[in-house]
Amino acid sequence: MKSDKVLDCTGLYCPEPIFRTRMALDELEKGQVLEVSADDPAAEGDLHRLAERMGYEVLGVTRDGDEVTLLIRK
């Protein structure tokens, strides 16, 4: 799936990936997709909870070593 915006949060630790993801999602229109990459061990769970709390959909999660990438539809 093609994303409308890409956000690289690798090298950042909680709570920075959450703050940056929230700001990026605020910039998107309803239905657009944000791709977020992070390597913070807590990022996957934190980003899932953020999406759920805001009423957005996690379309997919991929892992490559310590890095996780989530696709979130606003």
N, CA, C and O atoms as a Tripos MOL2 file, in Angstrom:
@<TRIPOS>MOLECULE
protein
  296   295    74     0     0
PROTEIN
NO_CHARGES

@<TRIPOS>ATOM
      1 N           0.8300   -1.1800    0.0000 N.3       1 MET1
      2 CA          0.0000    0.0000    0.0000 C.3       1 MET1
      3 C           0.8740    1.2430    0.0000 C.2       1 MET1
      4 O           1.8930    1.2970    0.6890 O.2       1 MET1
      5 N           0.4770    2.2250   -0.7640 N.am      2 LYS2
      6 CA          1.2260    3.4780   -0.8580 C.3       2 LYS2
      7 C           0.8030    4.4180    0.2630 C.2       2 LYS2
      8 O          -0.3850    4.5870    0.5380 O.2       2 LYS2
      9 N           1.7870    5.0170    0.8960 N.am      3 SER3
     10 CA          1.4940    5.9680    1.9680 C.3       3 SER3
     11 C           1.4570    7.3870    1.4010 C.2       3 SER3
     12 O           2.0900    7.6810    0.3870 O.2       3 SER3
     13 N           0.7110    8.2510    2.0660 N.am      4 ASP4
     14 CA          0.6270    9.6580    1.6720 C.3       4 ASP4
     15 C           1.7130   10.4850    2.3300 C.2       4 ASP4
     16 O           2.0760   11.5510    1.8330 O.2       4 ASP4
     17 N           2.2310    9.9970    3.4480 N.am      5 LYS5
     18 CA          3.2910   10.7000    4.1780 C.3       5 LYS5
     19 C           4.1490    9.6520    4.8760 C.2       5 LYS5
     20 O           3.6410    8.6380    5.3550 O.2       5 LYS5
     21 N           5.4560    9.9090    4.9280 N.am      6 VAL6
     22 CA          6.3990    9.0050    5.5890 C.3       6 VAL6
     23 C           7.0400    9.7540    6.7520 C.2       6 VAL6
     24 O           7.4740   10.8970    6.6070 O.2       6 VAL6
     25 N           7.0940    9.0900    7.9080 N.am      7 LEU7
     26 CA          7.6910    9.6700    9.1050 C.3       7 LEU7
     27 C           8.7470    8.7110    9.6370 C.2       7 LEU7
     28 O           8.4380    7.5660    9.9670 O.2       7 LEU7
     29 N           9.9880    9.1730    9.7220 N.am      8 ASP8
     30 CA         11.0920    8.3530   10.2250 C.3       8 ASP8
     31 C          11.3970    8.7580   11.6640 C.2       8 ASP8
     32 O          11.9030    9.8520   11.9160 O.2       8 ASP8
     33 N          11.0890    7.8800   12.5910 N.am      9 CYS9
     34 CA         11.3440    8.1370   14.0170 C.3       9 CYS9
     35 C          12.4570    7.2470   14.5550 C.2       9 CYS9
     36 O          12.5900    7.0920   15.7680 O.2       9 CYS9
     37 N          13.2600    6.6590   13.6660 N.am     10 THR10
     38 CA         14.3550    5.8190   14.1410 C.3      10 THR10
     39 C          15.3590    6.6790   14.9020 C.2      10 THR10
     40 O          15.6500    7.8110   14.5170 O.2      10 THR10
     41 N          15.8750    6.1210   15.9790 N.am     11 GLY11
     42 CA         16.8300    6.8370   16.8090 C.3      11 GLY11
     43 C          16.1630    7.6980   17.8720 C.2      11 GLY11
     44 O          16.8480    8.2920   18.7040 O.2      11 GLY11
     45 N          14.8320    7.7730   17.8550 N.am     12 LEU12
     46 CA         14.0990    8.5660   18.8410 C.3      12 LEU12
     47 C          13.4520    7.6350   19.8560 C.2      12 LEU12
     48 O          13.0380    6.5250   19.5210 O.2      12 LEU12
     49 N          13.3680    8.0960   21.0940 N.am     13 TYR13
     50 CA         12.7950    7.2720   22.1460 C.3      13 TYR13
     51 C          11.5960    7.9590   22.7740 C.2      13 TYR13
     52 O          11.4370    9.1780   22.7060 O.2      13 TYR13
     53 N          10.7650    7.1410   23.3820 N.am     14 CYS14
     54 CA          9.5160    7.5740   23.9920 C.3      14 CYS14
     55 C           9.7710    8.8050   24.8570 C.2      14 CYS14
     56 O          10.7150    8.8380   25.6460 O.2      14 CYS14
     57 N           8.9350    9.7950   24.6990 N.am     15 PRO15
     58 CA          7.6600    9.8470   23.9890 C.3      15 PRO15
     59 C           7.7440   10.4920   22.5990 C.2      15 PRO15
     60 O           6.7140   10.7450   21.9750 O.2      15 PRO15
     61 N           8.9490   10.7550   22.1180 N.am     16 GLU16
     62 CA          9.1060   11.5110   20.8580 C.3      16 GLU16
     63 C           8.3960   10.8730   19.6580 C.2      16 GLU16
     64 O           7.7330   11.5980   18.9170 O.2      16 GLU16
     65 N           8.4980    9.5430   19.4200 N.am     17 PRO17
     66 CA          7.7790    8.9740   18.2710 C.3      17 PRO17
     67 C           6.2680    9.2030   18.3330 C.2      17 PRO17
     68 O           5.6270    9.4050   17.3010 O.2      17 PRO17
     69 N           5.7050    9.1730   19.5300 N.am     18 ILE18
     70 CA          4.2660    9.4000   19.6940 C.3      18 ILE18
     71 C           3.9260   10.8480   19.3480 C.2      18 ILE18
     72 O           2.9710   11.0960   18.6120 O.2      18 ILE18
     73 N           4.6920   11.8030   19.8660 N.am     19 PHE19
     74 CA          4.4320   13.2120   19.5790 C.3      19 PHE19
     75 C           4.5150   13.4930   18.0780 C.2      19 PHE19
     76 O           3.6470   14.1520   17.5050 O.2      19 PHE19
     77 N           5.5670   12.9870   17.4630 N.am     20 ARG20
     78 CA          5.7540   13.2610   16.0300 C.3      20 ARG20
     79 C           4.6820   12.5760   15.1760 C.2      20 ARG20
     80 O           4.2250   13.1320   14.1780 O.2      20 ARG20
     81 N           4.2900   11.3720   15.5770 N.am     21 THR21
     82 CA          3.2360   10.6720   14.8360 C.3      21 THR21
     83 C           1.9200   11.4290   14.9680 C.2      21 THR21
     84 O           1.1950   11.5880   13.9860 O.2      21 THR21
     85 N           1.6130   11.8850   16.1440 N.am     22 ARG22
     86 CA          0.3760   12.6450   16.3690 C.3      22 ARG22
     87 C           0.3630   13.9060   15.5020 C.2      22 ARG22
     88 O          -0.6540   14.2120   14.8800 O.2      22 ARG22
     89 N           1.4680   14.6340   15.4510 N.am     23 MET23
     90 CA          1.5340   15.8520   14.6380 C.3      23 MET23
     91 C           1.3870   15.5250   13.1580 C.2      23 MET23
     92 O           0.6990   16.2400   12.4290 O.2      23 MET23
     93 N           2.0310   14.4420   12.7090 N.am     24 ALA24
     94 CA          1.9370   14.0480   11.2990 C.3      24 ALA24
     95 C           0.5140   13.6430   10.9350 C.2      24 ALA24
     96 O           0.0290   13.9900    9.8580 O.2      24 ALA24
     97 N          -0.1570   12.9140   11.8170 N.am     25 LEU25
     98 CA         -1.5410   12.5090   11.5620 C.3      25 LEU25
     99 C          -2.4640   13.7240   11.5040 C.2      25 LEU25
    100 O          -3.4060   13.7510   10.7120 O.2      25 LEU25
    101 N          -2.2000   14.7210   12.3350 N.am     26 ASP26
    102 CA         -3.0160   15.9350   12.3270 C.3      26 ASP26
    103 C          -2.9390   16.6620   10.9870 C.2      26 ASP26
    104 O          -3.8730   17.3700   10.6120 O.2      26 ASP26
    105 N          -1.8330   16.4920   10.2660 N.am     27 GLU27
    106 CA         -1.6500   17.1540    8.9730 C.3      27 GLU27
    107 C          -2.3480   16.4280    7.8260 C.2      27 GLU27
    108 O          -2.5200   16.9990    6.7490 O.2      27 GLU27
    109 N          -2.7520   15.1790    8.0450 N.am     28 LEU28
    110 CA         -3.3580   14.3900    6.9780 C.3      28 LEU28
    111 C          -4.8650   14.5980    6.9080 C.2      28 LEU28
    112 O          -5.5050   14.9740    7.8900 O.2      28 LEU28
    113 N          -5.4110   14.3460    5.7280 N.am     29 GLU29
    114 CA         -6.8560   14.3570    5.5360 C.3      29 GLU29
    115 C          -7.4040   12.9760    5.8830 C.2      29 GLU29
    116 O          -6.6700   11.9880    5.8660 O.2      29 GLU29
    117 N          -8.6840   12.9140    6.1960 N.am     30 LYS30
    118 CA         -9.3180   11.6310    6.4890 C.3      30 LYS30
    119 C          -9.1390   10.6900    5.3020 C.2      30 LYS30
    120 O          -9.3580   11.0790    4.1540 O.2      30 LYS30
    121 N          -8.7400    9.4510    5.5840 N.am     31 GLY31
    122 CA         -8.5290    8.4440    4.5480 C.3      31 GLY31
    123 C          -7.0950    8.3370    4.0760 C.2      31 GLY31
    124 O          -6.7330    7.3510    3.4340 O.2      31 GLY31
    125 N          -6.2640    9.3350    4.3800 N.am     32 GLN32
    126 CA         -4.8630    9.2670    3.9790 C.3      32 GLN32
    127 C          -4.0930    8.3420    4.9160 C.2      32 GLN32
    128 O          -4.5350    8.0540    6.0280 O.2      32 GLN32
    129 N          -2.9220    7.8780    4.4400 N.am     33 VAL33
    130 CA         -2.1320    6.8790    5.1660 C.3      33 VAL33
    131 C          -0.7650    7.4440    5.5430 C.2      33 VAL33
    132 O          -0.0740    8.0470    4.7230 O.2      33 VAL33
    133 N          -0.3980    7.2330    6.7930 N.am     34 LEU34
    134 CA          0.9090    7.6190    7.3170 C.3      34 LEU34
    135 C           1.7520    6.3630    7.5140 C.2      34 LEU34
    136 O           1.2870    5.3820    8.0950 O.2      34 LEU34
    137 N           2.9850    6.3950    7.0300 N.am     35 GLU35
    138 CA          3.9470    5.3190    7.2620 C.3      35 GLU35
    139 C           4.9420    5.8060    8.3090 C.2      35 GLU35
    140 O           5.6310    6.8060    8.1050 O.2      35 GLU35
    141 N           5.0100    5.0940    9.4300 N.am     36 VAL36
    142 CA          5.8880    5.4750   10.5400 C.3      36 VAL36
    143 C           6.8980    4.3700   10.7840 C.2      36 VAL36
    144 O           6.5240    3.2080   10.9430 O.2      36 VAL36
    145 N           8.1860    4.7280   10.8150 N.am     37 SER37
    146 CA          9.2510    3.7810   11.1470 C.3      37 SER37
    147 C           9.8900    4.2130   12.4570 C.2      37 SER37
    148 O          10.1460    5.3970   12.6730 O.2      37 SER37
    149 N          10.1470    3.2340   13.3390 N.am     38 ALA38
    150 CA         10.7570    3.5310   14.6320 C.3      38 ALA38
    151 C          11.5260    2.3180   15.1160 C.2      38 ALA38
    152 O          11.2480    1.1870   14.7150 O.2      38 ALA38
    153 N          12.5020    2.5690   15.9890 N.am     39 ASP39
    154 CA         13.2610    1.4590   16.5660 C.3      39 ASP39
    155 C          13.2220    1.4650   18.0960 C.2      39 ASP39
    156 O          13.9390    0.6980   18.7380 O.2      39 ASP39
    157 N          12.3980    2.3180   18.6720 N.am     40 ASP40
    158 CA         12.1700    2.3010   20.1140 C.3      40 ASP40
    159 C          11.4110    1.0100   20.4390 C.2      40 ASP40
    160 O          10.3900    0.7310   19.8100 O.2      40 ASP40
    161 N          11.8800    0.2270   21.3950 N.am     41 PRO41
    162 CA         11.2110   -1.0420   21.7090 C.3      41 PRO41
    163 C           9.7240   -0.8910   22.0620 C.2      41 PRO41
    164 O           8.9500   -1.8270   21.8610 O.2      41 PRO41
    165 N           9.3220    0.2560   22.5780 N.am     42 ALA42
    166 CA          7.9250    0.4650   22.9620 C.3      42 ALA42
    167 C           7.0790    1.0460   21.8290 C.2      42 ALA42
    168 O           5.8650    1.1800   21.9790 O.2      42 ALA42
    169 N           7.6890    1.3880   20.7160 N.am     43 ALA43
    170 CA          6.9930    2.1310   19.6590 C.3      43 ALA43
    171 C           5.7900    1.3860   19.0890 C.2      43 ALA43
    172 O           4.7290    1.9840   18.9080 O.2      43 ALA43
    173 N           5.9350    0.1130   18.8060 N.am     44 GLU44
    174 CA          4.8280   -0.6050   18.1680 C.3      44 GLU44
    175 C           3.5610   -0.5570   19.0270 C.2      44 GLU44
    176 O           2.4910   -0.1920   18.5410 O.2      44 GLU44
    177 N           3.6850   -0.9200   20.2750 N.am     45 GLY45
    178 CA          2.5250   -0.8930   21.1670 C.3      45 GLY45
    179 C           1.9900    0.5170   21.3750 C.2      45 GLY45
    180 O           0.7780    0.7340   21.3840 O.2      45 GLY45
    181 N           2.8980    1.4740   21.5400 N.am     46 ASP46
    182 CA          2.4860    2.8630   21.7530 C.3      46 ASP46
    183 C           1.7380    3.4040   20.5410 C.2      46 ASP46
    184 O           0.7170    4.0770   20.6920 O.2      46 ASP46
    185 N           2.2380    3.1160   19.3390 N.am     47 LEU47
    186 CA          1.6060    3.6350   18.1290 C.3      47 LEU47
    187 C           0.2650    2.9540   17.8630 C.2      47 LEU47
    188 O          -0.6680    3.5870   17.3710 O.2      47 LEU47
    189 N           0.1710    1.6690   18.1870 N.am     48 HIS48
    190 CA         -1.1200    0.9680   18.0830 C.3      48 HIS48
    191 C          -2.1510    1.6300   19.0000 C.2      48 HIS48
    192 O          -3.2800    1.8940   18.5860 O.2      48 HIS48
    193 N          -1.7570    1.8940   20.2400 N.am     49 ARG49
    194 CA         -2.6790    2.5150   21.1950 C.3      49 ARG49
    195 C          -3.0700    3.9220   20.7660 C.2      49 ARG49
    196 O          -4.2270    4.3150   20.9160 O.2      49 ARG49
    197 N          -2.1240    4.6800   20.2370 N.am     50 LEU50
    198 CA         -2.4180    6.0260   19.7490 C.3      50 LEU50
    199 C          -3.4570    5.9770   18.6370 C.2      50 LEU50
    200 O          -4.4380    6.7200   18.6610 O.2      50 LEU50
    201 N          -3.2380    5.0980   17.6620 N.am     51 ALA51
    202 CA         -4.1760    4.9800   16.5470 C.3      51 ALA51
    203 C          -5.5590    4.5810   17.0520 C.2      51 ALA51
    204 O          -6.5620    5.1600   16.6340 O.2      51 ALA51
    205 N          -5.6180    3.6140   17.9300 N.am     52 GLU52
    206 CA         -6.8990    3.1470   18.4650 C.3      52 GLU52
    207 C          -7.6150    4.2650   19.2170 C.2      52 GLU52
    208 O          -8.8140    4.4770   19.0340 O.2      52 GLU52
    209 N          -6.8790    4.9730   20.0570 N.am     53 ARG53
    210 CA         -7.4570    6.0470   20.8600 C.3      53 ARG53
    211 C          -8.0120    7.1740   19.9910 C.2      53 ARG53
    212 O          -9.0030    7.8130   20.3450 O.2      53 ARG53
    213 N          -7.3570    7.4130   18.8390 N.am     54 MET54
    214 CA         -7.7880    8.4880   17.9490 C.3      54 MET54
    215 C          -8.8200    8.0250   16.9190 C.2      54 MET54
    216 O          -9.3330    8.8320   16.1430 O.2      54 MET54
    217 N          -9.1200    6.7270   16.9140 N.am     55 GLY55
    218 CA        -10.1050    6.2130   15.9740 C.3      55 GLY55
    219 C          -9.5520    5.9480   14.5860 C.2      55 GLY55
    220 O         -10.3080    5.9130   13.6150 O.2      55 GLY55
    221 N          -8.2410    5.7590   14.4760 N.am     56 TYR56
    222 CA         -7.5880    5.4810   13.1970 C.3      56 TYR56
    223 C          -7.3010    3.9930   13.0830 C.2      56 TYR56
    224 O          -7.3710    3.2570   14.0680 O.2      56 TYR56
    225 N          -6.9790    3.5580   11.8740 N.am     57 GLU57
    226 CA         -6.7970    2.1330   11.5950 C.3      57 GLU57
    227 C          -5.3370    1.8140   11.2940 C.2      57 GLU57
    228 O          -4.7170    2.4650   10.4520 O.2      57 GLU57
    229 N          -4.7860    0.8120   11.9830 N.am     58 VAL58
    230 CA         -3.4540    0.3110   11.6630 C.3      58 VAL58
    231 C          -3.6380   -0.7180   10.5450 C.2      58 VAL58
    232 O          -4.2320   -1.7760   10.7530 O.2      58 VAL58
    233 N          -3.1220   -0.3950    9.3610 N.am     59 LEU59
    234 CA         -3.3020   -1.2470    8.1890 C.3      59 LEU59
    235 C          -2.2920   -2.3700    8.1220 C.2      59 LEU59
    236 O          -2.5700   -3.4220    7.5460 O.2      59 LEU59
    237 N          -1.1240   -2.1610    8.7020 N.am     60 GLY60
    238 CA         -0.0980   -3.1890    8.6370 C.3      60 GLY60
    239 C           1.1060   -2.8390    9.4770 C.2      60 GLY60
    240 O           1.3650   -1.6740    9.7800 O.2      60 GLY60
    241 N           1.8320   -3.8690    9.8450 N.am     61 VAL61
    242 CA          3.0540   -3.7250   10.6360 C.3      61 VAL61
    243 C           4.1080   -4.6290   10.0170 C.2      61 VAL61
    244 O           3.8500   -5.8050    9.7610 O.2      61 VAL61
    245 N           5.3000   -4.0800    9.7740 N.am     62 THR62
    246 CA          6.4180   -4.8980    9.3110 C.3      62 THR62
    247 C           7.6020   -4.6500   10.2370 C.2      62 THR62
    248 O           7.7540   -3.5690   10.8080 O.2      62 THR62
    249 N           8.4320   -5.6730   10.3710 N.am     63 ARG63
    250 CA          9.6220   -5.5750   11.2120 C.3      63 ARG63
    251 C          10.8560   -5.9310   10.3980 C.2      63 ARG63
    252 O          10.8400   -6.8370    9.5650 O.2      63 ARG63
    253 N          11.9220   -5.1930   10.6650 N.am     64 ASP64
    254 CA         13.2080   -5.4610   10.0460 C.3      64 ASP64
    255 C          14.2620   -5.2590   11.1280 C.2      64 ASP64
    256 O          14.7060   -4.1370   11.3720 O.2      64 ASP64
    257 N          14.6510   -6.3330   11.7630 N.am     65 GLY65
    258 CA         15.5760   -6.2240   12.8920 C.3      65 GLY65
    259 C          14.8840   -5.5080   14.0370 C.2      65 GLY65
    260 O          13.8070   -5.9180   14.4720 O.2      65 GLY65
    261 N          15.4970   -4.4420   14.5260 N.am     66 ASP66
    262 CA         14.9260   -3.6640   15.6300 C.3      66 ASP66
    263 C          13.9070   -2.6340   15.1500 C.2      66 ASP66
    264 O          13.2050   -2.0300   15.9620 O.2      66 ASP66
    265 N          13.8220   -2.4320   13.8400 N.am     67 GLU67
    266 CA         12.9390   -1.3940   13.3010 C.3      67 GLU67
    267 C          11.5550   -1.9470   12.9770 C.2      67 GLU67
    268 O          11.4130   -3.0270   12.4050 O.2      67 GLU67
    269 N          10.5550   -1.1840   13.3550 N.am     68 VAL68
    270 CA          9.1610   -1.5340   13.0600 C.3      68 VAL68
    271 C           8.5770   -0.4180   12.2040 C.2      68 VAL68
    272 O           8.8680    0.7580   12.4210 O.2      68 VAL68
    273 N           7.7500   -0.7930   11.2310 N.am     69 THR69
    274 CA          7.0720    0.1790   10.3760 C.3      69 THR69
    275 C           5.5790   -0.0930   10.4250 C.2      69 THR69
    276 O           5.1330   -1.2200   10.2070 O.2      69 THR69
    277 N           4.8160    0.9430   10.7110 N.am     70 LEU70
    278 CA          3.3620    0.8360   10.7770 C.3      70 LEU70
    279 C           2.7460    1.7240    9.7110 C.2      70 LEU70
    280 O           3.2330    2.8220    9.4400 O.2      70 LEU70
    281 N           1.6690    1.2380    9.1090 N.am     71 LEU71
    282 CA          0.8540    2.0320    8.2160 C.3      71 LEU71
    283 C          -0.4370    2.3480    8.9510 C.2      71 LEU71
    284 O          -1.1660    1.4470    9.3660 O.2      71 LEU71
    285 N          -0.7150    3.6420    9.1080 N.am     72 ILE72
    286 CA         -1.8920    4.0890    9.8530 C.3      72 ILE72
    287 C          -2.7710    4.9290    8.9370 C.2      72 ILE72
    288 O          -2.3220    5.9220    8.3660 O.2      72 ILE72
    289 N          -4.0400    4.5160    8.8040 N.am     73 ARG73
    290 CA         -4.9870    5.2890    8.0060 C.3      73 ARG73
    291 C          -5.7920    6.1820    8.9340 C.2      73 ARG73
    292 O          -6.4020    5.7290    9.9030 O.2      73 ARG73
    293 N          -5.7730    7.4730    8.6010 N.am     74 LYS74
    294 CA         -6.5320    8.4460    9.3780 C.3      74 LYS74
    295 C          -8.0020    8.3020    9.0760 C.2      74 LYS74
    296 O          -8.8210    9.0340    9.6310 O.2      74 LYS74
@<TRIPOS>BOND
     1     1     2 1
     2     2     3 1
     3     3     4 2
     4     3     5 am
     5     5     6 1
     6     6     7 1
     7     7     8 2
     8     7     9 am
     9     9    10 1
    10    10    11 1
    11    11    12 2
    12    11    13 am
    13    13    14 1
    14    14    15 1
    15    15    16 2
    16    15    17 am
    17    17    18 1
    18    18    19 1
    19    19    20 2
    20    19    21 am
    21    21    22 1
    22    22    23 1
    23    23    24 2
    24    23    25 am
    25    25    26 1
    26    26    27 1
    27    27    28 2
    28    27    29 am
    29    29    30 1
    30    30    31 1
    31    31    32 2
    32    31    33 am
    33    33    34 1
    34    34    35 1
    35    35    36 2
    36    35    37 am
    37    37    38 1
    38    38    39 1
    39    39    40 2
    40    39    41 am
    41    41    42 1
    42    42    43 1
    43    43    44 2
    44    43    45 am
    45    45    46 1
    46    46    47 1
    47    47    48 2
    48    47    49 am
    49    49    50 1
    50    50    51 1
    51    51    52 2
    52    51    53 am
    53    53    54 1
    54    54    55 1
    55    55    56 2
    56    55    57 am
    57    57    58 1
    58    58    59 1
    59    59    60 2
    60    59    61 am
    61    61    62 1
    62    62    63 1
    63    63    64 2
    64    63    65 am
    65    65    66 1
    66    66    67 1
    67    67    68 2
    68    67    69 am
    69    69    70 1
    70    70    71 1
    71    71    72 2
    72    71    73 am
    73    73    74 1
    74    74    75 1
    75    75    76 2
    76    75    77 am
    77    77    78 1
    78    78    79 1
    79    79    80 2
    80    79    81 am
    81    81    82 1
    82    82    83 1
    83    83    84 2
    84    83    85 am
    85    85    86 1
    86    86    87 1
    87    87    88 2
    88    87    89 am
    89    89    90 1
    90    90    91 1
    91    91    92 2
    92    91    93 am
    93    93    94 1
    94    94    95 1
    95    95    96 2
    96    95    97 am
    97    97    98 1
    98    98    99 1
    99    99   100 2
   100    99   101 am
   101   101   102 1
   102   102   103 1
   103   103   104 2
   104   103   105 am
   105   105   106 1
   106   106   107 1
   107   107   108 2
   108   107   109 am
   109   109   110 1
   110   110   111 1
   111   111   112 2
   112   111   113 am
   113   113   114 1
   114   114   115 1
   115   115   116 2
   116   115   117 am
   117   117   118 1
   118   118   119 1
   119   119   120 2
   120   119   121 am
   121   121   122 1
   122   122   123 1
   123   123   124 2
   124   123   125 am
   125   125   126 1
   126   126   127 1
   127   127   128 2
   128   127   129 am
   129   129   130 1
   130   130   131 1
   131   131   132 2
   132   131   133 am
   133   133   134 1
   134   134   135 1
   135   135   136 2
   136   135   137 am
   137   137   138 1
   138   138   139 1
   139   139   140 2
   140   139   141 am
   141   141   142 1
   142   142   143 1
   143   143   144 2
   144   143   145 am
   145   145   146 1
   146   146   147 1
   147   147   148 2
   148   147   149 am
   149   149   150 1
   150   150   151 1
   151   151   152 2
   152   151   153 am
   153   153   154 1
   154   154   155 1
   155   155   156 2
   156   155   157 am
   157   157   158 1
   158   158   159 1
   159   159   160 2
   160   159   161 am
   161   161   162 1
   162   162   163 1
   163   163   164 2
   164   163   165 am
   165   165   166 1
   166   166   167 1
   167   167   168 2
   168   167   169 am
   169   169   170 1
   170   170   171 1
   171   171   172 2
   172   171   173 am
   173   173   174 1
   174   174   175 1
   175   175   176 2
   176   175   177 am
   177   177   178 1
   178   178   179 1
   179   179   180 2
   180   179   181 am
   181   181   182 1
   182   182   183 1
   183   183   184 2
   184   183   185 am
   185   185   186 1
   186   186   187 1
   187   187   188 2
   188   187   189 am
   189   189   190 1
   190   190   191 1
   191   191   192 2
   192   191   193 am
   193   193   194 1
   194   194   195 1
   195   195   196 2
   196   195   197 am
   197   197   198 1
   198   198   199 1
   199   199   200 2
   200   199   201 am
   201   201   202 1
   202   202   203 1
   203   203   204 2
   204   203   205 am
   205   205   206 1
   206   206   207 1
   207   207   208 2
   208   207   209 am
   209   209   210 1
   210   210   211 1
   211   211   212 2
   212   211   213 am
   213   213   214 1
   214   214   215 1
   215   215   216 2
   216   215   217 am
   217   217   218 1
   218   218   219 1
   219   219   220 2
   220   219   221 am
   221   221   222 1
   222   222   223 1
   223   223   224 2
   224   223   225 am
   225   225   226 1
   226   226   227 1
   227   227   228 2
   228   227   229 am
   229   229   230 1
   230   230   231 1
   231   231   232 2
   232   231   233 am
   233   233   234 1
   234   234   235 1
   235   235   236 2
   236   235   237 am
   237   237   238 1
   238   238   239 1
   239   239   240 2
   240   239   241 am
   241   241   242 1
   242   242   243 1
   243   243   244 2
   244   243   245 am
   245   245   246 1
   246   246   247 1
   247   247   248 2
   248   247   249 am
   249   249   250 1
   250   250   251 1
   251   251   252 2
   252   251   253 am
   253   253   254 1
   254   254   255 1
   255   255   256 2
   256   255   257 am
   257   257   258 1
   258   258   259 1
   259   259   260 2
   260   259   261 am
   261   261   262 1
   262   262   263 1
   263   263   264 2
   264   263   265 am
   265   265   266 1
   266   266   267 1
   267   267   268 2
   268   267   269 am
   269   269   270 1
   270   270   271 1
   271   271   272 2
   272   271   273 am
   273   273   274 1
   274   274   275 1
   275   275   276 2
   276   275   277 am
   277   277   278 1
   278   278   279 1
   279   279   280 2
   280   279   281 am
   281   281   282 1
   282   282   283 1
   283   283   284 2
   284   283   285 am
   285   285   286 1
   286   286   287 1
   287   287   288 2
   288   287   289 am
   289   289   290 1
   290   290   291 1
   291   291   292 2
   292   291   293 am
   293   293   294 1
   294   294   295 1
   295   295   296 2
@<TRIPOS>SUBSTRUCTURE
     1 MET1         2 RESIDUE 1 A MET
     2 LYS2         6 RESIDUE 1 A LYS
     3 SER3        10 RESIDUE 1 A SER
     4 ASP4        14 RESIDUE 1 A ASP
     5 LYS5        18 RESIDUE 1 A LYS
     6 VAL6        22 RESIDUE 1 A VAL
     7 LEU7        26 RESIDUE 1 A LEU
     8 ASP8        30 RESIDUE 1 A ASP
     9 CYS9        34 RESIDUE 1 A CYS
    10 THR10       38 RESIDUE 1 A THR
    11 GLY11       42 RESIDUE 1 A GLY
    12 LEU12       46 RESIDUE 1 A LEU
    13 TYR13       50 RESIDUE 1 A TYR
    14 CYS14       54 RESIDUE 1 A CYS
    15 PRO15       58 RESIDUE 1 A PRO
    16 GLU16       62 RESIDUE 1 A GLU
    17 PRO17       66 RESIDUE 1 A PRO
    18 ILE18       70 RESIDUE 1 A ILE
    19 PHE19       74 RESIDUE 1 A PHE
    20 ARG20       78 RESIDUE 1 A ARG
    21 THR21       82 RESIDUE 1 A THR
    22 ARG22       86 RESIDUE 1 A ARG
    23 MET23       90 RESIDUE 1 A MET
    24 ALA24       94 RESIDUE 1 A ALA
    25 LEU25       98 RESIDUE 1 A LEU
    26 ASP26      102 RESIDUE 1 A ASP
    27 GLU27      106 RESIDUE 1 A GLU
    28 LEU28      110 RESIDUE 1 A LEU
    29 GLU29      114 RESIDUE 1 A GLU
    30 LYS30      118 RESIDUE 1 A LYS
    31 GLY31      122 RESIDUE 1 A GLY
    32 GLN32      126 RESIDUE 1 A GLN
    33 VAL33      130 RESIDUE 1 A VAL
    34 LEU34      134 RESIDUE 1 A LEU
    35 GLU35      138 RESIDUE 1 A GLU
    36 VAL36      142 RESIDUE 1 A VAL
    37 SER37      146 RESIDUE 1 A SER
    38 ALA38      150 RESIDUE 1 A ALA
    39 ASP39      154 RESIDUE 1 A ASP
    40 ASP40      158 RESIDUE 1 A ASP
    41 PRO41      162 RESIDUE 1 A PRO
    42 ALA42      166 RESIDUE 1 A ALA
    43 ALA43      170 RESIDUE 1 A ALA
    44 GLU44      174 RESIDUE 1 A GLU
    45 GLY45      178 RESIDUE 1 A GLY
    46 ASP46      182 RESIDUE 1 A ASP
    47 LEU47      186 RESIDUE 1 A LEU
    48 HIS48      190 RESIDUE 1 A HIS
    49 ARG49      194 RESIDUE 1 A ARG
    50 LEU50      198 RESIDUE 1 A LEU
    51 ALA51      202 RESIDUE 1 A ALA
    52 GLU52      206 RESIDUE 1 A GLU
    53 ARG53      210 RESIDUE 1 A ARG
    54 MET54      214 RESIDUE 1 A MET
    55 GLY55      218 RESIDUE 1 A GLY
    56 TYR56      222 RESIDUE 1 A TYR
    57 GLU57      226 RESIDUE 1 A GLU
    58 VAL58      230 RESIDUE 1 A VAL
    59 LEU59      234 RESIDUE 1 A LEU
    60 GLY60      238 RESIDUE 1 A GLY
    61 VAL61      242 RESIDUE 1 A VAL
    62 THR62      246 RESIDUE 1 A THR
    63 ARG63      250 RESIDUE 1 A ARG
    64 ASP64      254 RESIDUE 1 A ASP
    65 GLY65      258 RESIDUE 1 A GLY
    66 ASP66      262 RESIDUE 1 A ASP
    67 GLU67      266 RESIDUE 1 A GLU
    68 VAL68      270 RESIDUE 1 A VAL
    69 THR69      274 RESIDUE 1 A THR
    70 LEU70      278 RESIDUE 1 A LEU
    71 LEU71      282 RESIDUE 1 A LEU
    72 ILE72      286 RESIDUE 1 A ILE
    73 ARG73      290 RESIDUE 1 A ARG
    74 LYS74      294 RESIDUE 1 A LYS
